[in-house]
Amino acid sequence: MALHRWHLRTALLYCSPFHLCNTYNIIPLSVLSVVSLTRIGTLPGQDSVHFVHCHVPSSWYFLGIRMFHSLRYSTDIKGVTNHMDDEYRWAGVEDPKVMITTSRDPSSRLKMFAKELKLVFPGAQRMNRGRHEVGALVRACKANGVTDLLVVHEHRGTPVGFIVSHLPFGPTAYFTLCNVVMRHDIPDLGTVSEAKPHLIMHGFSSRLGKRVSDILRYLFPVPKDDSHRVITFANQDDYISFRHHVYRKTNHRSVELTEVGPRFELKLYMIRLGTLEQEATADVEWRWHPYTNTARKRVFLSAE
């Protein structure tokens, strides 16, 4: 580390050059010792920084030493500590902007399911896939400030796949869809409320479960207190049940729930750190391995 002879620097008196680089930015300046450096460098056979004299009271110096040791192994430091925090740093500050599309050449039933998903997410927009490639879709979404791109897939007219890609940097979660019951299958359901819903996230107690919970819940904006719309993601044995209800108070003691649909189950099978068009290059954060001997016995989204 090469610095000029008469520069003033803020550091702990006993720090090595490695410690100086790593602790210089995280410890508050009010508790650091301000020293006048007449020489910074290493002598032959030594690896310590040499200082001359200190201009602050010794009590400040020892307070800085204590704070350094308390923060050194602390996990409670606020701010961005890993990629998970950084990806959702604006979550809750600005409303998400969700774009929904389908696989190529969708059936009429898949189009209906995409329309119903548009009603689930407040402010979401639906885009016809056409002949657009995935890369072109992602670039268009990034250019228009879209925060999440949702893609649904089908097999013979039945929705079987659900992809959530958070923009602009990821992650991308891949789910299997099963037991899909659409609003079109149930007669006389009426209209859907467009209020911002309250969310119930149940059974996501493991670290991976909290990660999946964040991916799903940040698709929704912050609701108002008087909203009568409730959306539930309930995890049981790694199957996430989606339910959509509205409620009304019949009296001061009881509440009446009405399911408005759709309903389906989600099964997570992969999380990638990149966006959707980076499938070939993005790192895999987690992948389900169904063919191992213990696959049926293990649960990943809950700690129980």
Secondary structure, 3 states (H helix, E strand, C coil): CCCCCCCEEECCCCCCHHHHHHHCCCCCHHHCCEEECCCCCCCCCCCCCCCCEECCCHHHHHHHHHHHHHHHCCCCCCCCCCHHHHHCCCECCECCCEEEEECCCCCHHHHHHHHHHHHHCCCCEECCCCCCCHHHHHHHHHHCCCCEEEEEEEECCEEEEEEEEECCCCCEEEEEEEEEECHHHCCCCCCCCCCCCEEEEECCCCHHHHHHHHHHHCCCCCCCCCCCEEEEEEEECCEEEEEEEEEEECCCCCEEEEECCCEEEEEEEEEECCCHHHCCCCCEEEECCCCCCCCCCCCCCCCC
